[in-house]
Amino acid sequence: MTERPTGVAEDGEGADIGDDDDEMTTPSMPMLTWRMGLQAFFGFALAILLIAVGLPFMTNTTWKAIGHHLNLVGPRASFEMFGIMLLGLAAYTFTLTAAIPGLSHVKASIINVSGSAVSNILPGGGAVGMASTYLMLRSWGFKRRNISTGLIVSGLWNVLARIALPLIGIAAVSSQTEAMPTIVRRAVWWGGVTGLLLLIAFAFILTSPRWTAWLGDQVDSRFGHLLARLRRGEAKGQPIGIKHLMLDQRARISTVTKHGWFGMTFGVAGQLGIWFILFWRAMAAVHVDLPIAELFAAYAIGRLMTAIPITPGGLGFTELAVVGVLVAWGANSAAALAGALIFALFTHVAEIPLGAVGWLAWLTSPKVSLTSKPLPS
């Protein structure tokens, strides 16, 4: 029998306001639209074009040379890298279970691979992946506001980690930053500025109820009449104001961060660290022999480039950035591109069939029926 998780609040902090989570019926499967199909088709077509034609041209190599290095990867190395990938996916479940109290590691694994598969198919598919995560969590009985809080906090943890990673990598090879392609170096520093602004905004949200209330008042006064048409509460027949929701969410975010920061940090850092080992082993398998610090910097910059929404997971652009940095530091272009493709195979392409397994596991899992009932007055 599926457990019905409790809220994240303790001692009344961040308690459910109106408990409106139970007013919704059981979520249904999202429909695949023609627009989503076109997005997936053109996104993958562009990624394949970049990889098949653009990358060899821009790195001055050929597929014959790339194939030579790919052939160096034997079954033993392939199984080793597949095992490392699974370990990295398992590590991230600690972030999800810390952000959404009551979630088991098994269910966290299901939503992790399922959401990642959707994100890896569609350009900018993160929003669709979050929607699929919401669907699964609702079907298991988790409340809407607890889900939204968990997704917000875990998402911020991911963004901050992926932005901080390149800065750490640049610091590790600070004497060689001028050898990087200019566009990559600028992307890293702009990413650092963005991360700093996000961190400051997050700190304000966590520590300043007054600031949150002021911001909510501003949104209500300017857009409240429009938002009220989209979302209305039934308590006393009045629309639920944005200030009300923001204060509630701030309390929830504060509570989750206070009690779950270690688990979320362990999960994100664990996955990124394990996947660097995978990156290192992929490069070693194709004979890219560079110092660990340089490999880490290239890997970190590649993780930042996955945010590019033009292709699914930045596929093609990520590999170009990684290869550009490695070649600038003396790697063979064919070997570097072969290693980047192997890493993409395990961290991007392989997650798609795993996601299909995750969706099958969800479909066969017990669900909680969410029946409609009036809100308390």
C-alpha positions as CSV (number, residue, x, y, z in Angstrom):
1,M,0.0,0.0,0.0
2,T,1.3,3.4,-1.0
3,E,2.2,5.6,1.9
4,R,0.6,9.1,2.2
5,P,3.5,11.4,3.1
6,T,3.3,14.1,5.7
7,G,4.1,17.8,5.1
8,V,7.5,19.2,5.5
9,A,6.6,21.5,8.3
10,E,7.5,21.2,11.9
11,D,6.0,23.1,14.8
12,G,3.5,24.7,12.5
13,E,6.1,26.4,10.2
14,G,5.0,26.2,6.6
15,A,1.8,24.4,7.4
16,D,-0.7,23.8,4.7
17,I,-2.9,26.8,4.2
18,G,-6.4,25.7,3.4
19,D,-5.1,22.2,2.7
20,D,-6.3,22.7,-0.9
21,D,-4.2,19.8,-2.2
22,D,-7.0,17.4,-1.8
23,E,-9.3,19.3,-4.2
24,M,-7.7,17.8,-7.3
25,T,-8.7,14.5,-8.8
26,T,-6.1,11.9,-9.7
27,P,-3.7,13.3,-12.3
28,S,-3.8,11.9,-15.9
29,M,-1.0,11.2,-18.3
30,P,0.1,14.2,-20.4
31,M,-0.8,14.0,-24.0
32,L,1.9,14.1,-26.7
33,T,1.2,17.1,-28.9
34,W,2.3,17.7,-32.5
35,R,4.3,20.7,-31.2
36,M,6.2,18.5,-28.8
37,G,6.8,16.0,-31.5
38,L,8.2,18.7,-33.8
39,Q,10.4,20.1,-31.0
40,A,11.9,16.6,-30.4
41,F,12.4,16.0,-34.1
42,F,14.1,19.3,-34.9
43,G,16.1,19.3,-31.7
44,F,17.6,15.9,-32.3
45,A,18.0,16.6,-36.0
46,L,20.1,19.7,-35.1
47,A,22.1,17.8,-32.5
48,I,22.8,15.0,-35.0
49,L,23.8,17.5,-37.6
50,L,26.2,19.2,-35.2
51,I,27.7,15.9,-34.1
52,A,27.9,14.3,-37.6
53,V,29.1,17.3,-39.6
54,G,29.8,20.4,-37.4
55,L,32.0,18.9,-34.7
56,P,34.5,17.1,-37.1
57,F,34.6,20.2,-39.3
58,M,35.1,22.6,-36.4
59,T,37.7,20.4,-34.7
60,N,39.6,19.7,-37.9
61,T,39.2,15.9,-37.8
62,T,37.4,13.1,-39.6
63,W,35.1,10.3,-38.6
64,K,37.7,7.8,-39.6
65,A,40.1,9.2,-37.0
66,I,37.2,9.4,-34.4
67,G,36.3,5.8,-35.2
68,H,39.8,4.6,-34.5
69,H,39.6,6.0,-31.0
70,L,36.1,4.7,-30.4
71,N,37.3,1.2,-31.3
72,L,39.8,1.4,-28.4
73,V,36.9,1.1,-26.0
74,G,36.3,-2.6,-25.1
75,P,33.5,-4.4,-23.4
76,R,35.2,-4.2,-20.0
77,A,35.5,-0.4,-20.1
78,S,31.9,-0.1,-21.4
79,F,30.5,-2.1,-18.5
80,E,32.7,-0.1,-16.0
81,M,31.3,3.1,-17.3
82,F,27.7,1.9,-17.3
83,G,28.1,0.9,-13.7
84,I,29.5,4.4,-12.8
85,M,26.5,6.0,-14.6
86,L,24.1,3.9,-12.5
87,L,26.0,4.9,-9.3
88,G,25.7,8.6,-10.3
89,L,21.9,8.2,-10.8
90,A,21.6,6.5,-7.5
91,A,23.5,9.3,-5.7
92,Y,21.0,11.9,-6.9
93,T,18.1,10.2,-5.2
94,F,19.5,11.6,-1.9
95,T,18.7,15.1,-3.2
96,L,15.1,14.1,-4.1
97,T,14.4,12.4,-0.8
98,A,15.8,15.3,1.1
99,A,13.8,17.9,-0.9
100,I,10.5,15.9,-0.7
101,P,10.2,14.3,2.7
102,G,8.4,10.9,2.6
103,L,9.8,10.0,-0.8
104,S,11.6,6.6,-0.9
105,H,14.8,6.1,-2.8
106,V,13.1,3.6,-5.1
107,K,10.4,6.2,-6.1
108,A,13.1,8.9,-6.3
109,S,14.9,6.6,-8.8
110,I,11.7,6.3,-10.9
111,I,11.1,10.0,-11.1
112,N,14.8,10.7,-11.7
113,V,15.2,8.5,-14.7
114,S,11.7,9.2,-16.1
115,G,12.0,13.0,-15.8
116,S,15.6,12.9,-17.2
117,A,14.4,10.9,-20.2
118,V,11.8,13.4,-21.1
119,S,14.3,16.3,-20.6
120,N,16.8,14.5,-22.9
121,I,14.3,14.1,-25.7
122,L,12.9,17.7,-25.9
123,P,14.9,20.9,-26.3
124,G,14.5,22.8,-23.1
125,G,12.7,19.8,-21.8
126,G,13.3,20.5,-18.2
127,A,9.8,22.0,-17.8
128,V,8.2,18.9,-19.2
129,G,10.4,16.7,-17.0
130,M,9.2,18.6,-14.0
131,A,5.6,18.1,-15.1
132,S,6.1,14.4,-15.3
133,T,7.7,14.4,-11.9
134,Y,4.6,16.3,-10.6
135,L,2.3,13.7,-12.2
136,M,4.0,10.8,-10.5
137,L,4.3,12.4,-7.1
138,R,0.6,13.4,-7.1
139,S,-0.4,9.9,-8.1
140,W,1.5,8.6,-5.0
141,G,-0.4,11.0,-2.7
142,F,2.1,13.8,-2.3
143,K,0.5,17.3,-1.8
144,R,0.9,19.9,-4.4
145,R,2.6,22.5,-2.3
146,N,5.1,19.9,-0.9
147,I,5.9,18.9,-4.5
148,S,6.4,22.5,-5.7
149,T,8.6,23.3,-2.7
150,G,10.7,20.2,-3.4
151,L,11.0,20.9,-7.1
152,I,12.0,24.6,-6.4
153,V,14.7,23.8,-3.9
154,S,16.2,20.8,-5.7
155,G,16.1,22.8,-8.9
156,L,18.0,25.7,-7.3
157,W,20.5,23.3,-5.8
158,N,21.2,21.9,-9.3
159,V,21.5,25.3,-10.9
160,L,23.9,26.6,-8.3
161,A,26.0,23.5,-8.4
162,R,26.3,23.5,-12.2
163,I,27.2,27.2,-12.2
164,A,29.7,26.8,-9.4
165,L,31.4,23.8,-11.0
166,P,33.0,25.7,-13.9
167,L,34.3,28.4,-11.5
168,I,36.0,25.6,-9.5
169,G,37.4,24.1,-12.7
170,I,38.7,27.5,-13.8
171,A,40.3,28.0,-10.4
172,A,42.0,24.6,-10.7
173,V,43.7,25.7,-14.0
174,S,43.8,29.4,-13.5
175,S,47.2,29.8,-15.2
176,Q,45.8,28.4,-18.4
177,T,42.4,30.1,-18.7
178,E,43.7,32.3,-21.6
179,A,44.1,29.1,-23.6
180,M,40.4,28.6,-23.6
181,P,38.2,29.6,-26.5
182,T,36.9,33.2,-25.8
183,I,33.2,32.3,-26.1
184,V,33.7,29.5,-23.5
185,R,35.6,31.7,-21.1
186,R,32.9,34.3,-21.3
187,A,30.1,31.8,-20.8
188,V,31.8,30.6,-17.6
189,W,32.2,34.0,-16.1
190,W,28.7,35.1,-17.0
191,G,27.4,31.9,-15.5
192,G,29.3,32.8,-12.3
193,V,27.6,36.2,-12.2
194,T,24.2,34.6,-12.7
195,G,24.9,32.1,-10.0
196,L,25.9,34.8,-7.5
197,L,22.7,36.7,-8.2
198,L,20.6,33.5,-7.8
199,L,22.4,32.8,-4.5
200,I,21.7,36.3,-3.2
201,A,18.0,36.1,-4.2
202,F,17.7,32.7,-2.6
203,A,19.2,34.0,0.6
204,F,16.7,36.9,0.7
205,I,13.8,34.5,0.3
206,L,15.1,32.3,3.1
207,T,15.9,35.0,5.6
208,S,13.5,37.9,4.9
209,P,9.7,37.4,5.3
210,R,9.4,41.2,5.0
211,W,11.1,41.2,1.6
212,T,8.9,38.3,0.5
213,A,5.8,40.0,1.7
214,W,6.8,43.3,-0.1
215,L,7.4,41.5,-3.3
216,G,4.1,39.6,-3.0
217,D,2.3,42.9,-2.5
218,Q,3.9,44.4,-5.6
219,V,2.8,41.4,-7.7
220,D,-0.7,41.4,-6.3
221,S,-1.1,45.1,-6.9
222,R,0.0,44.9,-10.5
223,F,-1.0,41.5,-11.7
224,G,-3.4,40.2,-9.1
225,H,-6.6,40.8,-11.1
226,L,-5.1,38.7,-14.0
227,L,-3.7,35.9,-11.8
228,A,-7.1,35.7,-9.9
229,R,-8.7,34.5,-13.2
230,L,-6.2,31.7,-13.4
231,R,-6.3,30.4,-9.9
232,R,-9.0,31.0,-7.3
233,G,-9.3,29.6,-3.7
234,E,-12.7,28.8,-2.2
235,A,-12.0,30.1,1.3
236,K,-14.7,32.8,1.8
237,G,-15.1,33.0,-2.0
238,Q,-11.9,35.2,-2.3
239,P,-9.0,34.6,-4.6
240,I,-5.8,33.5,-2.9
241,G,-3.3,36.3,-3.2
242,I,0.3,35.9,-4.5
243,K,1.6,37.4,-1.3
244,H,-0.2,34.7,0.7
245,L,1.3,31.9,-1.6
246,M,4.8,33.4,-1.5
247,L,4.9,33.6,2.3
248,D,3.7,30.1,2.5
249,Q,6.2,28.9,0.0
250,R,9.0,30.8,1.7
251,A,8.3,29.1,5.0
252,R,8.3,25.7,3.2
253,I,11.5,26.4,1.4
254,S,13.1,27.5,4.6
255,T,12.0,24.4,6.4
256,V,13.2,22.0,3.6
257,T,16.5,23.8,3.3
258,K,17.1,23.8,7.1
259,H,16.5,20.0,7.4
260,G,17.5,18.8,4.0
261,W,20.5,20.8,3.0
262,F,23.0,18.1,3.7
263,G,21.1,15.4,1.8
264,M,20.5,17.7,-1.2
265,T,24.1,18.7,-1.3
266,F,25.4,15.2,-0.9
267,G,23.1,14.0,-3.8
268,V,24.1,16.8,-6.2
269,A,27.8,16.8,-5.4
270,G,27.8,13.0,-5.4
271,Q,26.3,12.7,-8.8
272,L,28.5,15.4,-10.3
273,G,31.6,13.9,-8.7
274,I,30.7,10.4,-9.9
275,W,30.0,11.6,-13.4
276,F,33.4,13.3,-13.4
277,I,34.9,9.9,-12.8
278,L,32.9,8.6,-15.7
279,F,34.2,11.5,-17.8
280,W,37.8,10.7,-16.8
281,R,37.4,7.0,-17.6
282,A,35.8,7.8,-21.0
283,M,38.8,10.0,-21.8
284,A,41.3,7.4,-20.6
285,A,39.6,4.8,-22.7
286,V,40.2,6.8,-25.9
287,H,43.7,7.8,-24.8
288,V,43.2,11.5,-23.9
289,D,46.1,11.9,-21.6
290,L,45.8,15.2,-19.7
291,P,46.2,16.2,-16.1
292,I,43.2,15.6,-13.8
293,A,42.8,19.4,-13.2
294,E,42.4,20.1,-16.9
295,L,40.0,17.2,-17.4
296,F,37.9,18.5,-14.5
297,A,37.8,22.0,-15.9
298,A,36.6,20.7,-19.3
299,Y,34.0,18.5,-17.7
300,A,32.7,21.3,-15.5
301,I,32.4,23.6,-18.5
302,G,30.5,20.9,-20.3
303,R,28.0,20.6,-17.4
304,L,27.3,24.3,-17.7
305,M,26.6,24.0,-21.5
306,T,23.9,21.4,-20.9
307,A,21.6,24.3,-20.0
308,I,21.6,25.5,-23.7
309,P,17.9,25.0,-24.7
310,I,18.4,24.8,-28.5
311,T,19.0,21.0,-28.5
312,P,18.0,18.4,-25.9
313,G,20.4,18.8,-23.0
314,G,22.6,21.1,-25.1
315,L,23.7,18.0,-27.1
316,G,26.2,19.0,-29.7
317,F,27.0,22.4,-28.1
318,T,28.2,20.7,-24.9
319,E,30.6,18.4,-26.8
320,L,31.9,21.3,-28.9
321,A,32.8,23.2,-25.7
322,V,34.5,20.2,-24.1
323,V,36.5,19.3,-27.2
324,G,37.5,23.0,-27.7
325,V,38.9,23.3,-24.2
326,L,40.7,19.9,-24.4
327,V,42.3,20.6,-27.8
328,A,43.4,24.0,-26.5
329,W,45.3,22.2,-23.8
330,G,47.0,19.8,-26.2
331,A,44.6,16.8,-26.6
332,N,44.2,15.1,-29.9
333,S,41.0,16.4,-31.5
334,A,39.7,13.0,-32.7
335,A,40.4,11.4,-29.3
336,A,38.8,14.3,-27.4
337,L,35.7,14.1,-29.6
338,A,35.5,10.4,-29.2
339,G,35.7,10.7,-25.4
340,A,33.0,13.4,-25.4
341,L,30.7,11.3,-27.5
342,I,31.1,8.3,-25.2
343,F,30.4,10.4,-22.2
344,A,27.3,11.8,-23.9
345,L,26.2,8.3,-24.7
346,F,26.2,7.3,-21.0
347,T,24.9,10.5,-19.5
348,H,22.3,11.5,-22.1
349,V,21.3,8.8,-24.6
350,A,21.4,5.9,-22.2
351,E,19.0,7.7,-19.8
352,I,16.2,7.5,-22.5
353,P,15.7,3.7,-22.3
354,L,16.2,3.8,-18.6
355,G,13.4,6.4,-18.5
356,A,11.1,4.0,-20.4
357,V,11.7,1.5,-17.6
358,G,11.0,4.2,-15.1
359,W,7.6,5.0,-16.7
360,L,6.7,1.3,-16.8
361,A,7.6,1.0,-13.1
362,W,5.3,4.0,-12.3
363,L,2.4,2.7,-14.4
364,T,2.5,-0.6,-12.5
365,S,3.0,1.0,-9.0
366,P,0.1,1.5,-6.5
367,K,-1.6,4.8,-6.8
368,V,-3.5,7.0,-4.3
369,S,-6.9,8.2,-5.4
370,L,-7.3,11.9,-4.9
371,T,-11.0,12.6,-4.6
372,S,-12.6,16.0,-4.6
373,K,-13.9,17.5,-1.4
374,P,-14.6,21.0,-0.2
375,L,-12.0,23.1,1.5
376,P,-12.4,23.9,5.2
377,S,-13.8,27.3,5.9
